[in-house]
Amino acid sequence: MKKIILTGGGTAGHVTPHLALIPALKEKGYEIHYFGTEDGIERTMMSAVSGVIYHPVKSGKLRRYHDWKNFTDPFRVLAGAVEARREIRRLRPDVCFSKGGFVAVPVVWGAWRAKVPILCHESDLTPGLANKLSTRFADKVVTTFPECARAMGGNAEMVGTPMRRELFEGSAEEGKRLAGFTDDKPVLLMTGGSLGAQSINKVLREALPDLTPRFNVIHICGKGNRDEKLKDLSGYAQFEFVTEELPHLFAAADIVLSRAGSNSLCELQALHKPMLLIPYPMGASRGDQILNAESYRARGLALVLEQEKMNRETLVAALDELYRKKDELRAAMELAPQVNGTARILELIEEIQRPGA
């Protein structure tokens, strides 16, 4: 039986693509091993997946800012790398697929030292620090954005991102039922990622008196971010976090308000959902979401509203513009290159393995 190591963590965006690959890897007969942190979101998400063997490893966070942990975390990364190499040599896997995040660095290094072929995936328009360190050990690099593939040179290929099959099997009727909507108003879906988006949550709720007369609003607000004062508001449905329900809620949506994380962008593009993007500002991130959003705006695939310019009035105006332009945006997405990278990544996992593997 062939063995594969999957690694990536820190955020749900570094884990969700693995969930798209795992069913196909099982069908191909792989024994699947996941390397992640002891208590990260990757362990929580993988604990719900049958047939995956989880291996906790030590890791530190790779920071671009001053923090006292910058002095101690390199030792944790080094310990994790030694730990990962030892376990990888014991397992003797055929291939390693890394989705990035700080935990991937010691695992990729350990795989490289154990002479295991490595495939790395970069989601954003520019590589994060963890992937900058990891990809130098990779046999092949795949990307979500064409700009990133060009910047990373001949070893890189733009393929999109792996997507779960069930994402395309949602029912709009079921989505409306889950939200409790019974009329025919168009549906606005807002999603802020696994942790929610506090600034957008606040302004969207302020704008509900302007929006609910014209839209039914589905609000995926993040764990712990429900507003109980609004639980009985007609035309407004709150969800803290969704998994199985997500394909149905996506299917019900006519337009979407979202952050600009690459996985969400690819999913929405593949589903041809007109989107208004509000990327994380520079002060809250390394600027990757700003670049992602600008790429989508430049290609005519989305509208963008900077968070610094967001208030009740500008948000309502931007959503009105989005609804007016929904058909134009949907047509552009239908003509854009394929962004579901599942099939190509599975091909490359087979291709990079050593002869006789």
Legacy VTK file of the C-alpha trace (Angstrom):
# vtk DataFile Version 3.0
C-alpha trace
ASCII
DATASET POLYDATA
POINTS 357 float
0.000 0.000 0.000
1.302 3.452 -0.894
1.668 5.999 1.894
1.246 9.778 1.694
2.043 12.496 4.204
-0.236 15.526 4.268
0.752 18.617 6.218
-0.437 22.168 6.758
-2.069 24.147 9.527
-2.533 27.314 11.490
-5.781 28.269 9.745
-8.638 26.345 8.154
-7.402 27.541 4.758
-4.305 25.367 5.170
-6.417 22.313 6.004
-9.611 22.445 3.916
-7.873 21.595 0.595
-6.664 18.329 2.141
-10.287 17.411 2.789
-10.889 17.619 -0.960
-8.001 15.258 -1.728
-8.549 12.634 0.971
-11.543 10.811 -0.603
-9.674 10.435 -3.918
-6.480 9.344 -2.151
-8.478 6.664 -0.329
-9.937 5.499 -3.640
-6.395 5.202 -5.002
-5.452 3.013 -2.037
-3.168 5.385 -0.130
-2.520 5.051 3.576
-2.904 8.664 4.726
-0.779 10.260 7.471
-1.360 13.853 8.590
1.420 15.804 10.329
0.208 18.823 12.316
0.520 20.561 15.658
-0.610 19.084 18.940
-3.510 21.466 19.466
-4.005 23.400 16.215
-7.135 23.710 14.086
-5.704 21.025 11.790
-5.980 18.426 14.558
-9.573 19.415 15.289
-10.559 19.220 11.634
-8.733 15.951 10.954
-10.204 14.267 14.036
-13.531 14.213 12.207
-12.063 12.392 9.177
-11.967 8.610 9.278
-8.989 6.695 7.928
-6.390 9.425 8.567
-3.531 8.762 11.006
-2.533 11.947 12.842
1.042 12.678 13.941
1.571 15.719 16.227
4.872 17.549 15.811
6.398 20.561 17.526
6.432 23.843 15.665
6.865 27.533 16.281
5.168 30.394 14.545
7.129 32.186 11.814
6.593 35.861 12.579
7.515 38.979 10.615
7.200 41.175 13.708
9.065 41.505 17.023
7.970 39.077 19.715
9.922 37.409 22.525
8.797 34.010 21.208
10.916 34.680 18.111
13.869 33.689 20.287
12.363 30.399 21.481
10.278 29.212 18.534
13.256 28.428 16.245
14.232 25.757 18.773
10.704 24.332 18.598
10.894 24.292 14.793
14.238 22.501 14.963
12.864 19.964 17.456
9.836 19.442 15.226
12.051 18.889 12.193
14.080 16.210 13.999
10.853 14.663 15.277
9.274 14.695 11.815
12.350 13.244 10.104
12.500 10.373 12.585
8.818 9.535 12.116
8.963 9.915 8.336
11.933 7.581 8.104
9.997 5.048 10.167
6.906 5.340 7.947
8.828 5.367 4.624
6.079 7.249 2.725
6.001 7.538 -1.057
5.209 11.258 -1.237
4.516 14.380 0.854
1.937 17.055 0.015
2.255 20.356 1.900
-0.422 23.046 2.022
1.700 25.533 3.954
1.395 27.202 7.331
4.093 27.251 9.991
3.744 23.566 10.927
4.643 22.525 7.362
8.230 23.827 7.581
9.682 21.155 9.904
7.633 18.436 8.167
8.814 19.371 4.669
12.406 19.593 5.869
12.068 16.190 7.523
10.619 14.698 4.335
13.445 16.185 2.273
16.078 14.758 4.600
14.337 11.387 4.344
14.457 11.681 0.514
10.657 11.712 0.141
9.321 13.517 -2.980
7.556 16.755 -2.008
4.715 18.687 -3.650
3.990 22.150 -2.171
0.870 24.230 -2.810
0.745 28.033 -2.465
-2.741 29.538 -2.251
-2.032 33.254 -2.332
-0.811 35.579 -5.047
2.543 35.857 -3.266
4.032 33.038 -1.165
3.862 33.221 2.609
6.993 32.988 4.724
6.407 29.309 5.534
6.145 28.378 1.868
9.163 30.488 0.955
11.133 28.277 3.325
9.448 25.029 2.281
9.379 25.301 -1.499
13.187 25.274 -1.818
12.971 21.584 -0.823
10.063 20.755 -3.147
10.181 18.619 -6.280
7.223 20.586 -7.634
5.278 23.704 -6.601
1.665 24.335 -7.556
-0.216 27.597 -7.140
-3.703 29.057 -7.149
-2.819 32.314 -8.924
-1.097 32.600 -12.314
0.936 35.559 -11.037
2.417 33.396 -8.275
3.370 30.595 -10.678
5.192 33.071 -12.931
7.052 34.586 -9.983
8.165 31.203 -8.644
9.793 30.081 -11.876
9.970 26.909 -13.939
9.322 24.537 -11.037
5.866 26.061 -10.462
2.542 25.442 -12.185
-0.783 27.222 -11.759
-3.458 24.580 -11.081
-6.036 26.212 -8.801
-6.896 24.723 -5.427
-8.346 21.352 -4.409
-12.114 21.503 -3.873
-14.480 19.129 -2.141
-16.906 17.307 -4.421
-19.865 18.082 -2.182
-19.304 21.805 -2.718
-20.946 21.394 -6.125
-23.856 19.299 -4.843
-25.730 21.940 -2.834
-29.443 22.599 -3.086
-30.711 26.187 -3.105
-34.042 25.021 -1.708
-32.298 23.271 1.182
-30.156 26.344 1.811
-33.232 28.559 2.090
-34.890 25.995 4.368
-31.848 25.944 6.660
-31.977 29.748 6.819
-35.730 29.802 7.405
-36.499 31.894 4.309
-39.923 31.433 2.716
-40.170 34.314 0.216
-38.465 34.922 -3.137
-36.167 37.816 -2.237
-32.599 37.434 -3.571
-30.143 36.004 -1.055
-26.998 37.773 0.162
-24.471 35.490 1.852
-21.708 36.933 4.032
-18.747 34.771 5.034
-15.617 35.823 6.907
-13.682 32.579 7.145
-13.407 30.114 10.020
-12.856 32.855 12.626
-15.372 35.321 11.255
-14.666 38.951 10.403
-15.503 41.247 13.298
-15.334 44.564 11.455
-17.558 43.337 8.615
-19.938 41.632 11.048
-20.469 44.950 12.810
-21.107 47.042 9.700
-23.288 44.409 8.051
-25.511 44.301 11.115
-25.716 48.101 11.146
-26.838 47.925 7.510
-29.548 45.284 8.011
-32.392 47.885 8.067
-31.278 48.922 4.551
-30.695 45.376 3.282
-33.443 43.136 4.634
-36.300 44.903 2.801
-34.598 43.809 -0.473
-32.465 40.780 0.443
-32.600 37.725 2.610
-29.270 37.743 4.455
-27.318 34.628 5.455
-24.535 35.624 7.853
-21.730 33.152 8.659
-20.326 35.212 11.505
-17.681 32.993 13.169
-17.652 31.038 16.405
-18.970 33.007 19.366
-20.106 35.927 17.197
-23.886 35.445 17.102
-25.953 38.464 18.092
-28.881 37.114 20.116
-30.737 40.427 19.805
-31.126 39.717 16.075
-32.104 36.038 16.259
-35.766 36.709 15.406
-35.175 39.333 12.718
-37.115 38.426 9.584
-34.935 37.847 6.530
-31.732 37.388 8.570
-30.135 34.053 9.495
-26.957 33.706 11.574
-24.589 30.728 11.557
-21.415 30.636 13.650
-19.636 28.009 11.563
-20.906 25.596 8.918
-19.549 22.410 7.372
-22.130 20.081 5.802
-24.556 22.988 5.374
-22.129 25.169 3.394
-22.817 23.760 -0.119
-26.540 24.392 0.391
-26.010 27.937 1.663
-23.704 28.668 -1.286
-26.313 27.283 -3.684
-28.966 29.576 -2.195
-26.815 32.717 -2.539
-27.353 35.165 -5.399
-24.486 37.411 -4.286
-21.721 37.001 -1.708
-19.867 39.345 0.648
-16.521 37.860 1.641
-12.991 38.323 2.845
-10.376 37.579 0.179
-8.763 34.352 1.355
-7.694 32.358 -1.679
-9.655 29.193 -0.882
-12.901 31.116 -0.549
-12.193 33.017 -3.767
-11.598 29.816 -5.719
-14.713 28.173 -4.354
-16.884 31.183 -5.145
-15.375 31.511 -8.620
-15.935 27.818 -9.348
-19.562 28.211 -8.253
-19.898 31.427 -10.330
-21.048 33.489 -7.359
-20.813 37.288 -7.818
-18.727 38.624 -4.938
-17.875 41.804 -3.092
-14.486 41.385 -1.422
-13.311 43.207 1.692
-9.698 42.064 2.208
-7.874 42.187 5.515
-6.014 45.528 5.684
-2.224 45.696 5.834
-2.163 46.298 9.576
-3.930 42.993 10.218
-2.045 40.781 7.748
0.954 40.596 5.432
-1.223 42.051 2.648
-1.926 38.787 0.807
-5.699 39.321 0.798
-5.278 42.794 -0.687
-3.255 41.318 -3.554
-5.748 38.461 -4.003
-8.644 40.902 -4.196
-6.843 43.213 -6.618
-6.105 40.280 -8.921
-9.791 39.365 -8.990
-10.846 42.985 -9.549
-8.293 43.429 -12.367
-9.623 40.327 -14.119
-13.233 41.510 -13.791
-14.176 38.647 -11.456
-15.194 40.610 -8.342
-15.868 44.014 -6.832
-13.678 45.247 -3.964
-14.344 47.570 -1.035
-11.359 48.486 1.138
-12.024 48.003 4.849
-10.762 51.525 5.561
-13.596 52.883 3.399
-16.287 50.570 4.761
-19.242 51.977 6.672
-22.984 51.434 6.547
-23.496 53.687 3.523
-20.541 52.488 1.435
-21.320 48.830 2.152
-24.934 49.175 1.076
-23.896 51.077 -2.067
-21.301 48.447 -2.968
-23.780 45.593 -2.463
-26.313 47.407 -4.637
-23.662 47.719 -7.358
-22.791 44.050 -6.960
-26.401 43.014 -7.480
-26.706 45.236 -10.566
-23.525 43.719 -12.044
-24.149 40.121 -10.982
-24.775 38.806 -14.507
-21.659 40.534 -15.865
-19.486 39.085 -13.096
-20.983 35.624 -13.472
-20.252 35.640 -17.208
-16.603 36.633 -16.564
-16.186 33.776 -14.084
-17.609 31.290 -16.569
-14.951 32.345 -19.099
-12.042 32.427 -16.620
-9.523 29.541 -16.371
-10.494 26.512 -14.287
-9.691 26.931 -10.575
-10.514 23.440 -9.276
-7.053 21.919 -8.970
-8.061 18.563 -7.482
-7.466 16.419 -10.577
-4.112 17.976 -11.527
-2.749 17.786 -7.983
-3.667 14.104 -7.801
-1.826 13.573 -11.102
1.291 15.335 -9.794
1.233 13.338 -6.558
1.626 10.251 -8.755
4.117 11.826 -11.178
6.736 13.055 -8.704
7.163 9.723 -6.952
10.421 7.871 -7.502
10.506 5.147 -10.188
9.230 1.924 -8.726
7.260 3.667 -5.956
LINES 1 358
357 0 1 2 3 4 5 6 7 8 9 10 11 12 13 14 15 16 17 18 19 20 21 22 23 24 25 26 27 28 29 30 31 32 33 34 35 36 37 38 39 40 41 42 43 44 45 46 47 48 49 50 51 52 53 54 55 56 57 58 59 60 61 62 63 64 65 66 67 68 69 70 71 72 73 74 75 76 77 78 79 80 81 82 83 84 85 86 87 88 89 90 91 92 93 94 95 96 97 98 99 100 101 102 103 104 105 106 107 108 109 110 111 112 113 114 115 116 117 118 119 120 121 122 123 124 125 126 127 128 129 130 131 132 133 134 135 136 137 138 139 140 141 142 143 144 145 146 147 148 149 150 151 152 153 154 155 156 157 158 159 160 161 162 163 164 165 166 167 168 169 170 171 172 173 174 175 176 177 178 179 180 181 182 183 184 185 186 187 188 189 190 191 192 193 194 195 196 197 198 199 200 201 202 203 204 205 206 207 208 209 210 211 212 213 214 215 216 217 218 219 220 221 222 223 224 225 226 227 228 229 230 231 232 233 234 235 236 237 238 239 240 241 242 243 244 245 246 247 248 249 250 251 252 253 254 255 256 257 258 259 260 261 262 263 264 265 266 267 268 269 270 271 272 273 274 275 276 277 278 279 280 281 282 283 284 285 286 287 288 289 290 291 292 293 294 295 296 297 298 299 300 301 302 303 304 305 306 307 308 309 310 311 312 313 314 315 316 317 318 319 320 321 322 323 324 325 326 327 328 329 330 331 332 333 334 335 336 337 338 339 340 341 342 343 344 345 346 347 348 349 350 351 352 353 354 355 356
